[in-house]
Amino acid sequence: MRILGIDYGSKRIGLSVCDELGITAQGLTTITRKNREHDMEAIGRFIKEYSVEKIVIGFPLRLDGTEGIQCEKVSGFARILESRFSIPVIKWDETLSTKEAEGVLIEANMNRKKRKKVVDKVAAVIILREYLDRVENR
């Protein structure tokens, strides 16, 4: 089963997808947000291309485990995705995934300008990989 990973942000949306066996996650792209219809069409193309059956979206809990304002935004976006594509959307704790992605890219000696273009895609890979490791591949 193919699963789409999403790192949702106010300016960009990072996308990743797992292989057909649900073992590995790979980055797809970063969508620069414009409006809801643009974002949904872009995501929809990947859902169709990869025959996605489930979505895992990063859920940015605070360090103490509580939900903040960004969690409300992600929940709303998740509801729109479920309604639009009629596939389950799983909210997955993404605490510090963007920080981890930044660290990976810094270790790879990527400059700040290039990091900005791919950090959301890498964060989507991290979110999906953690979900696969903990839930799908026990």
Backbone as JSON Lines, residues from 0, in Angstrom:
{"i":0,"aa":"M","n":[0.84,-1.18,0.0],"ca":[0.0,0.0,0.0],"c":[0.89,1.24,0.0]}
{"i":1,"aa":"R","n":[0.6,2.16,-0.87],"ca":[1.35,3.42,-0.94],"c":[0.75,4.43,0.03]}
{"i":2,"aa":"I","n":[1.63,5.08,0.78],"ca":[1.23,6.09,1.75],"c":[1.94,7.39,1.4]}
{"i":3,"aa":"L","n":[1.21,8.48,1.41],"ca":[1.76,9.81,1.15],"c":[2.07,10.48,2.48]}
{"i":4,"aa":"G","n":[3.27,11.0,2.63],"ca":[3.65,11.76,3.81],"c":[3.57,13.24,3.51]}
{"i":5,"aa":"I","n":[3.04,14.01,4.45],"ca":[2.9,15.46,4.25],"c":[3.47,16.21,5.44]}
{"i":6,"aa":"D","n":[4.32,17.19,5.13],"ca":[4.76,18.18,6.11],"c":[4.05,19.47,5.72]}
{"i":7,"aa":"Y","n":[3.03,19.84,6.5],"ca":[2.17,20.98,6.18],"c":[2.71,22.24,6.83]}
{"i":8,"aa":"G","n":[2.85,23.29,6.02],"ca":[3.29,24.57,6.54],"c":[2.48,25.7,5.93]}
{"i":9,"aa":"S","n":[2.61,26.88,6.49],"ca":[1.83,28.02,6.0],"c":[2.31,28.51,4.63]}
{"i":10,"aa":"K","n":[3.58,28.26,4.28],"ca":[4.11,28.7,2.99],"c":[4.38,27.56,2.03]}
{"i":11,"aa":"R","n":[4.75,26.39,2.58],"ca":[5.12,25.26,1.74],"c":[4.56,23.96,2.33]}
{"i":12,"aa":"I","n":[4.37,22.98,1.42],"ca":[3.93,21.65,1.81],"c":[4.94,20.66,1.24]}
{"i":13,"aa":"G","n":[5.59,19.91,2.13],"ca":[6.52,18.88,1.7],"c":[5.8,17.56,1.51]}
{"i":14,"aa":"L","n":[6.16,16.83,0.46],"ca":[5.53,15.55,0.17],"c":[6.57,14.44,0.07]}
{"i":15,"aa":"S","n":[6.19,13.27,0.57],"ca":[6.99,12.06,0.43],"c":[6.04,10.91,0.16]}
{"i":16,"aa":"V","n":[6.59,9.79,-0.27],"ca":[5.78,8.6,-0.53],"c":[6.6,7.37,-0.16]}
{"i":17,"aa":"C","n":[5.91,6.32,0.25],"ca":[6.61,5.08,0.56],"c":[6.58,4.16,-0.66]}
{"i":18,"aa":"D","n":[7.46,3.17,-0.64],"ca":[7.45,2.17,-1.7],"c":[6.21,1.3,-1.54]}
{"i":19,"aa":"E","n":[5.95,0.43,-2.5],"ca":[4.73,-0.38,-2.49],"c":[4.65,-1.34,-1.32]}
{"i":20,"aa":"L","n":[5.8,-1.71,-0.76],"ca":[5.81,-2.61,0.39],"c":[5.71,-1.87,1.71]}
{"i":21,"aa":"G","n":[5.77,-0.55,1.66],"ca":[5.67,0.25,2.89],"c":[6.91,0.16,3.76]}
{"i":22,"aa":"I","n":[8.07,0.01,3.13],"ca":[9.31,-0.14,3.89],"c":[10.12,1.15,3.91]}
{"i":23,"aa":"T","n":[10.24,1.8,2.78],"ca":[11.07,3.01,2.7],"c":[10.23,4.23,2.32]}
{"i":24,"aa":"A","n":[10.75,5.4,2.67],"ca":[10.1,6.66,2.3],"c":[11.06,7.47,1.46]}
{"i":25,"aa":"Q","n":[10.54,8.11,0.42],"ca":[11.37,8.96,-0.43],"c":[10.67,10.29,-0.65]}
{"i":26,"aa":"G","n":[11.48,11.33,-0.75],"ca":[10.92,12.66,-0.97],"c":[10.4,12.81,-2.38]}
{"i":27,"aa":"L","n":[9.3,13.54,-2.51],"ca":[8.72,13.8,-3.83],"c":[8.98,15.24,-4.27]}
{"i":28,"aa":"T","n":[8.43,16.18,-3.52],"ca":[8.54,17.58,-3.92],"c":[8.14,18.48,-2.76]}
{"i":29,"aa":"T","n":[8.32,19.76,-2.98],"ca":[7.81,20.78,-2.08],"c":[6.87,21.66,-2.88]}
{"i":30,"aa":"I","n":[5.65,21.79,-2.41],"ca":[4.64,22.63,-3.07],"c":[4.66,23.99,-2.41]}
{"i":31,"aa":"T","n":[4.81,25.03,-3.21],"ca":[4.68,26.39,-2.68],"c":[3.19,26.71,-2.66]}
{"i":32,"aa":"R","n":[2.69,27.01,-1.49],"ca":[1.26,27.24,-1.33],"c":[0.8,28.52,-2.02]}
{"i":33,"aa":"K","n":[-0.36,28.41,-2.66],"ca":[-0.97,29.58,-3.3],"c":[-2.39,29.78,-2.76]}
{"i":34,"aa":"N","n":[-3.21,28.76,-2.94],"ca":[-4.57,28.76,-2.41],"c":[-5.02,27.31,-2.25]}
{"i":35,"aa":"R","n":[-6.14,27.09,-1.61],"ca":[-6.59,25.73,-1.31],"c":[-6.72,24.88,-2.57]}
{"i":36,"aa":"E","n":[-7.33,25.42,-3.62],"ca":[-7.55,24.64,-4.84],"c":[-6.22,24.24,-5.48]}
{"i":37,"aa":"H","n":[-5.29,25.17,-5.57],"ca":[-3.96,24.86,-6.12],"c":[-3.3,23.75,-5.31]}
{"i":38,"aa":"D","n":[-3.33,23.89,-3.98],"ca":[-2.69,22.9,-3.11],"c":[-3.32,21.52,-3.29]}
{"i":39,"aa":"M","n":[-4.65,21.46,-3.34],"ca":[-5.35,20.18,-3.47],"c":[-5.08,19.54,-4.84]}
{"i":40,"aa":"E","n":[-5.05,20.35,-5.88],"ca":[-4.76,19.81,-7.21],"c":[-3.36,19.23,-7.26]}
{"i":41,"aa":"A","n":[-2.4,19.93,-6.69],"ca":[-1.02,19.45,-6.69],"c":[-0.9,18.14,-5.91]}
{"i":42,"aa":"I","n":[-1.5,18.08,-4.73],"ca":[-1.47,16.85,-3.93],"c":[-2.22,15.74,-4.66]}
{"i":43,"aa":"G","n":[-3.34,16.08,-5.26],"ca":[-4.14,15.1,-5.99],"c":[-3.39,14.42,-7.12]}
{"i":44,"aa":"R","n":[-2.53,15.16,-7.79],"ca":[-1.73,14.57,-8.88],"c":[-0.84,13.44,-8.34]}
{"i":45,"aa":"F","n":[-0.24,13.66,-7.17],"ca":[0.63,12.63,-6.59],"c":[-0.19,11.46,-6.05]}
{"i":46,"aa":"I","n":[-1.36,11.74,-5.49],"ca":[-2.23,10.67,-5.01],"c":[-2.6,9.75,-6.17]}
{"i":47,"aa":"K","n":[-2.92,10.34,-7.29],"ca":[-3.3,9.56,-8.47],"c":[-2.07,8.83,-9.05]}
{"i":48,"aa":"E","n":[-0.98,9.55,-9.23],"ca":[0.22,8.97,-9.85],"c":[0.74,7.76,-9.08]}
{"i":49,"aa":"Y","n":[0.71,7.83,-7.76],"ca":[1.25,6.76,-6.92],"c":[0.18,5.83,-6.34]}
{"i":50,"aa":"S","n":[-1.07,6.01,-6.73],"ca":[-2.17,5.19,-6.22],"c":[-2.16,5.15,-4.69]}
{"i":51,"aa":"V","n":[-2.1,6.32,-4.09],"ca":[-2.02,6.45,-2.63],"c":[-3.32,5.99,-1.99]}
{"i":52,"aa":"E","n":[-3.18,5.21,-0.91],"ca":[-4.35,4.7,-0.2],"c":[-4.49,5.28,1.21]}
{"i":53,"aa":"K","n":[-3.46,6.01,1.67],"ca":[-3.49,6.59,3.01],"c":[-2.54,7.78,3.01]}
{"i":54,"aa":"I","n":[-2.85,8.76,3.85],"ca":[-2.0,9.94,4.02],"c":[-1.59,10.03,5.48]}
{"i":55,"aa":"V","n":[-0.32,10.33,5.71],"ca":[0.18,10.61,7.06],"c":[0.64,12.05,7.04]}
{"i":56,"aa":"I","n":[0.02,12.87,7.88],"ca":[0.36,14.3,7.93],"c":[0.99,14.62,9.28]}
{"i":57,"aa":"G","n":[2.05,15.4,9.23],"ca":[2.72,15.79,10.46],"c":[1.82,16.63,11.34]}
{"i":58,"aa":"F","n":[1.77,16.26,12.61],"ca":[0.92,16.96,13.59],"c":[1.86,17.58,14.63]}
{"i":59,"aa":"P","n":[1.98,18.9,14.6],"ca":[3.01,19.59,15.39],"c":[2.66,19.82,16.86]}
{"i":60,"aa":"L","n":[2.69,18.75,17.63],"ca":[2.45,18.89,19.06],"c":[3.56,19.71,19.7]}
{"i":61,"aa":"R","n":[3.22,20.39,20.77],"ca":[4.24,21.11,21.53],"c":[5.14,20.1,22.23]}
{"i":62,"aa":"L","n":[6.28,20.55,22.72],"ca":[7.21,19.65,23.4],"c":[6.59,18.98,24.62]}
{"i":63,"aa":"D","n":[5.59,19.63,25.25],"ca":[4.93,19.01,26.4],"c":[3.77,18.1,25.99]}
{"i":64,"aa":"G","n":[3.59,17.91,24.68],"ca":[2.56,17.0,24.18],"c":[1.19,17.61,23.96]}
{"i":65,"aa":"T","n":[1.04,18.9,24.23],"ca":[-0.26,19.55,24.04],"c":[-0.38,20.09,22.62]}
{"i":66,"aa":"E","n":[-1.62,20.37,22.23],"ca":[-1.89,20.91,20.9],"c":[-1.91,22.43,20.94]}
{"i":67,"aa":"G","n":[-1.36,23.04,19.9],"ca":[-1.37,24.48,19.78],"c":[-2.18,24.92,18.57]}
{"i":68,"aa":"I","n":[-2.04,26.17,18.2],"ca":[-2.79,26.74,17.08],"c":[-2.47,26.02,15.77]}
{"i":69,"aa":"Q","n":[-1.2,25.67,15.55],"ca":[-0.83,25.0,14.31],"c":[-1.51,23.63,14.19]}
{"i":70,"aa":"C","n":[-1.75,22.97,15.32],"ca":[-2.46,21.68,15.29],"c":[-3.88,21.87,14.76]}
{"i":71,"aa":"E","n":[-4.53,22.96,15.12],"ca":[-5.87,23.25,14.61],"c":[-5.85,23.41,13.09]}
{"i":72,"aa":"K","n":[-4.82,24.09,12.59],"ca":[-4.69,24.29,11.14],"c":[-4.46,22.96,10.43]}
{"i":73,"aa":"V","n":[-3.59,22.12,10.99],"ca":[-3.32,20.82,10.39],"c":[-4.58,19.95,10.43]}
{"i":74,"aa":"S","n":[-5.31,19.98,11.53],"ca":[-6.55,19.2,11.63],"c":[-7.55,19.62,10.56]}
{"i":75,"aa":"G","n":[-7.68,20.92,10.35],"ca":[-8.57,21.42,9.31],"c":[-8.14,20.97,7.92]}
{"i":76,"aa":"F","n":[-6.85,21.04,7.67],"ca":[-6.31,20.61,6.37],"c":[-6.52,19.1,6.2]}
{"i":77,"aa":"A","n":[-6.33,18.34,7.26],"ca":[-6.53,16.89,7.21],"c":[-7.99,16.56,6.87]}
{"i":78,"aa":"R","n":[-8.92,17.29,7.45],"ca":[-10.35,17.06,7.15],"c":[-10.64,17.34,5.68]}
{"i":79,"aa":"I","n":[-10.04,18.4,5.14],"ca":[-10.23,18.74,3.72],"c":[-9.67,17.62,2.84]}
{"i":80,"aa":"L","n":[-8.48,17.12,3.18],"ca":[-7.87,16.03,2.41],"c":[-8.76,14.79,2.42]}
{"i":81,"aa":"E","n":[-9.25,14.41,3.59],"ca":[-10.12,13.22,3.7],"c":[-11.38,13.39,2.87]}
{"i":82,"aa":"S","n":[-11.98,14.55,2.95],"ca":[-13.21,14.82,2.22],"c":[-12.96,14.83,0.71]}
{"i":83,"aa":"R","n":[-11.91,15.46,0.3],"ca":[-11.62,15.62,-1.13],"c":[-11.21,14.31,-1.79]}
{"i":84,"aa":"F","n":[-10.38,13.51,-1.11],"ca":[-9.81,12.33,-1.75],"c":[-10.39,11.0,-1.25]}
{"i":85,"aa":"S","n":[-11.23,11.05,-0.24],"ca":[-11.89,9.86,0.31],"c":[-10.89,8.76,0.68]}
{"i":86,"aa":"I","n":[-9.79,9.17,1.31],"ca":[-8.82,8.21,1.85],"c":[-8.48,8.64,3.28]}
{"i":87,"aa":"P","n":[-8.11,7.68,4.12],"ca":[-7.81,8.05,5.52],"c":[-6.59,8.94,5.64]}
{"i":88,"aa":"V","n":[-6.68,9.88,6.58],"ca":[-5.57,10.78,6.89],"c":[-5.22,10.57,8.36]}
{"i":89,"aa":"I","n":[-3.98,10.18,8.6],"ca":[-3.49,9.92,9.94],"c":[-2.64,11.11,10.38]}
{"i":90,"aa":"K","n":[-2.97,11.69,11.53],"ca":[-2.14,12.77,12.09],"c":[-1.05,12.13,12.92]}
{"i":91,"aa":"W","n":[0.21,12.46,12.62],"ca":[1.36,11.83,13.26],"c":[2.24,12.89,13.9]}
{"i":92,"aa":"D","n":[2.6,12.68,15.15],"ca":[3.44,13.63,15.88],"c":[4.72,13.91,15.1]}
{"i":93,"aa":"E","n":[4.9,15.15,14.74],"ca":[6.07,15.55,13.95],"c":[7.04,16.41,14.76]}
{"i":94,"aa":"T","n":[6.92,16.39,16.06],"ca":[7.74,17.25,16.91],"c":[9.19,17.19,16.49]}
{"i":95,"aa":"L","n":[9.73,18.34,16.16],"ca":[11.14,18.53,15.79],"c":[11.54,17.9,14.46]}
{"i":96,"aa":"S","n":[10.6,17.47,13.62],"ca":[10.97,16.87,12.33],"c":[11.67,17.87,11.42]}
{"i":97,"aa":"T","n":[11.21,19.13,11.43],"ca":[11.86,20.14,10.59],"c":[13.26,20.43,11.11]}
{"i":98,"aa":"K","n":[13.43,20.45,12.42],"ca":[14.77,20.64,13.01],"c":[15.68,19.49,12.6]}
{"i":99,"aa":"E","n":[15.15,18.27,12.65],"ca":[15.94,17.1,12.25],"c":[16.31,17.19,10.77]}
{"i":100,"aa":"A","n":[15.35,17.61,9.94],"ca":[15.61,17.76,8.51],"c":[16.7,18.81,8.27]}
{"i":101,"aa":"E","n":[16.61,19.93,8.98],"ca":[17.65,20.97,8.86],"c":[19.01,20.39,9.22]}
{"i":102,"aa":"G","n":[19.06,19.62,10.29],"ca":[20.32,19.02,10.72],"c":[20.91,18.1,9.68]}
{"i":103,"aa":"V","n":[20.07,17.28,9.06],"ca":[20.53,16.37,8.01],"c":[21.11,17.16,6.85]}
{"i":104,"aa":"L","n":[20.43,18.23,6.46],"ca":[20.88,19.03,5.32],"c":[22.15,19.81,5.63]}
{"i":105,"aa":"I","n":[22.28,20.28,6.87],"ca":[23.5,20.98,7.28],"c":[24.68,20.0,7.26]}
{"i":106,"aa":"E","n":[24.44,18.78,7.77],"ca":[25.5,17.77,7.75],"c":[25.93,17.44,6.32]}
{"i":107,"aa":"A","n":[25.01,17.57,5.38],"ca":[25.32,17.31,3.97],"c":[25.97,18.53,3.31]}
{"i":108,"aa":"N","n":[26.29,19.53,4.12],"ca":[26.93,20.76,3.63],"c":[26.1,21.51,2.59]}
{"i":109,"aa":"M","n":[24.79,21.48,2.73],"ca":[23.92,22.2,1.82],"c":[23.78,23.63,2.32]}
{"i":110,"aa":"N","n":[23.92,24.59,1.41],"ca":[23.81,25.99,1.82],"c":[22.37,26.35,2.16]}
{"i":111,"aa":"R","n":[22.21,27.47,2.85],"ca":[20.9,27.9,3.37],"c":[19.85,28.03,2.26]}
{"i":112,"aa":"K","n":[20.22,28.59,1.13],"ca":[19.27,28.8,0.04],"c":[18.74,27.46,-0.49]}
{"i":113,"aa":"K","n":[19.62,26.5,-0.68],"ca":[19.2,25.18,-1.15],"c":[18.4,24.44,-0.08]}
{"i":114,"aa":"R","n":[18.79,24.58,1.19],"ca":[18.06,23.93,2.28],"c":[16.62,24.38,2.32]}
{"i":115,"aa":"K","n":[16.41,25.68,2.13],"ca":[15.05,26.23,2.2],"c":[14.14,25.57,1.16]}
{"i":116,"aa":"K","n":[14.71,25.2,0.01],"ca":[13.91,24.6,-1.06],"c":[13.52,23.16,-0.78]}
{"i":117,"aa":"V","n":[14.31,22.45,0.04],"ca":[14.05,21.01,0.21],"c":[13.73,20.59,1.64]}
{"i":118,"aa":"V","n":[13.85,21.49,2.61],"ca":[13.68,21.08,4.01],"c":[12.3,20.49,4.29]}
{"i":119,"aa":"D","n":[11.27,21.02,3.66],"ca":[9.91,20.51,3.9],"c":[9.74,19.11,3.32]}
{"i":120,"aa":"K","n":[10.35,18.86,2.17],"ca":[10.31,17.53,1.57],"c":[11.04,16.52,2.46]}
{"i":121,"aa":"V","n":[12.19,16.92,2.98],"ca":[12.95,16.04,3.88],"c":[12.17,15.8,5.17]}
{"i":122,"aa":"A","n":[11.52,16.83,5.69],"ca":[10.69,16.65,6.9],"c":[9.55,15.68,6.62]}
{"i":123,"aa":"A","n":[8.95,15.73,5.42],"ca":[7.88,14.8,5.05],"c":[8.41,13.36,5.03]}
{"i":124,"aa":"V","n":[9.65,13.19,4.58],"ca":[10.27,11.86,4.57],"c":[10.43,11.36,6.01]}
{"i":125,"aa":"I","n":[10.9,12.24,6.89],"ca":[11.11,11.87,8.3],"c":[9.79,11.48,8.96]}
{"i":126,"aa":"I","n":[8.75,12.26,8.73],"ca":[7.43,11.97,9.29],"c":[6.94,10.6,8.81]}
{"i":127,"aa":"L","n":[7.02,10.37,7.51],"ca":[6.54,9.11,6.95],"c":[7.4,7.93,7.41]}
{"i":128,"aa":"R","n":[8.71,8.12,7.44],"ca":[9.61,7.04,7.88],"c":[9.3,6.63,9.32]}
{"i":129,"aa":"E","n":[9.09,7.62,10.19],"ca":[8.78,7.3,11.59],"c":[7.44,6.56,11.71]}
{"i":130,"aa":"Y","n":[6.47,6.98,10.93],"ca":[5.18,6.29,10.92],"c":[5.35,4.84,10.46]}
{"i":131,"aa":"L","n":[6.06,4.65,9.36],"ca":[6.27,3.3,8.83],"c":[6.99,2.42,9.85]}
{"i":132,"aa":"D","n":[8.04,2.97,10.47],"ca":[8.83,2.21,11.44],"c":[8.0,1.81,12.66]}
{"i":133,"aa":"R","n":[7.15,2.7,13.13],"ca":[6.42,2.43,14.37],"c":[5.09,1.73,14.17]}
{"i":134,"aa":"V","n":[4.45,1.91,13.03],"ca":[3.1,1.37,12.85],"c":[3.05,0.27,11.78]}
{"i":135,"aa":"E","n":[3.5,0.58,10.61],"ca":[3.34,-0.35,9.48],"c":[4.31,-1.52,9.53]}
{"i":136,"aa":"N","n":[5.52,-1.3,10.03],"ca":[6.56,-2.33,9.96],"c":[6.97,-2.87,11.32]}
{"i":137,"aa":"R","n":[6.02,-3.06,12.2],"ca":[6.35,-3.56,13.54],"c":[6.97,-4.94,13.46]}
